[in-house]
Amino acid sequence: MSDKHFLPHIARMQGYVPGEQPQDSELIKLNTNENPYPPSPRVLERIRDACDGNLRRYPDAGAHNVRCRLGELFGVAAEQTLIGNGSDELLNIAVRCFVGPGDKVVYPWPTYSYYDKLVHMQDGRIVKIDFAADFTLPTDLPIEDARLTCIANPNSPSGTLTPVSVIATLAQRTRGILIVDEAYVDFTEGGCAHLIHQHPNVFVVRTMSKSFSLAGMRLGFGFAHADLVAGMWKVKDHYNINTLSLVAAAAALDDIATMQANAKRIRQTRDHLTRQLETLGFSVWDSAANFVLARIAAPAASWLYEELKQRRILVRYFDQPRLHDCLRISVGTEVETTALIEALAELLD
């Protein structure tokens, strides 16, 4: 179809390309940062119970049960909580609310490339500030006239963590909206949810895809000052979360212990994976997420990616500056991690 029918800024934009989702279940899939362990058994039990005649009704547009449970867990009011179809929808809502044509959106780079698509859809102006070599936050943040600043913390694809105190200082100095994208925060300590009580310009976004093993249910949640939430509420789709996803979210939040146990196991495997990669000659950044970013001088990371794929092991390769010699590797089970290391050892021998 000709581009002539599209708005000019839509016609010229590039779409986001997610990690490969193969149909072959026998592959070792370490490319999209999914949790290798199943969700809480309560999730499956309650979904089965919910598959009844009530599916003919619309879901709860206010997601009241989930928002109240999150409020109890995080010490926030329901009016300070927004539920989304994955955290990606919450990011989308925020950009649509706060960014217009030509408005500056700032984030350190390299980071989650989905941000690019969101800004392009609004015809905003992207300002990328290079991370330092160790992925510490750039010192020239904030940008004075930025409408929106995004910080992924832990960052993707590096897995590195910016201390909460640094984020708090940035929030105090930022005049526009500051989004703290905490998709991977459950694999480390702390978090920035409490900052919304001191900084009315902060929007903290989390997901249940990673630590809660619910990537297929598409559930995200965010915290902000009640006035920010009320404004963003006007933009979200009215029935944005389906009934079964709401059931799954409530069940998972009622069993935090399972999530924490899986996260602890992943952290242990992550540390083992890091040591093994370093033994093979990779340089690995200190990760606080459920993946690692590993750099190697030779052979080419792109070649390793293709060779691993031939061996039915998927990892993530980014063909872009600063990352062309890196592989991002999701933390799998102990068995999957051993298979990966053995395959890399053969390729590097």
Secondary structure, DSSP 8 states (H G I E B T S, - for coil): --GGGS-HHHHT----------S-TTSEE-SS---SS---HHHHHHHHHH-SGGGGS---TT-HHHHHHHHHHHT--GGGEEEESHHHHHHHHHHHHH--TT-EEEEEESS-THHHHHHHHTT-EEEEEE--TT----TT---TT-SEEEEESS-TTT-----HHHHHHHHHH-SSEEEEE-TTGGGSS--SGGGGGT-TTEEEEEESSSTTS-GGG--EEEEE-HHHHHHHHTTS-TT-S-HHHHHHHHHHHTTHHHHHHHHHHHHHHHHHHHHHHHHTT-EE----SSEEEEE-SSS-HHHHHHHHHHTTEE-B---STTTTTEEEEE---HHHHHHHHHHHHHHH-
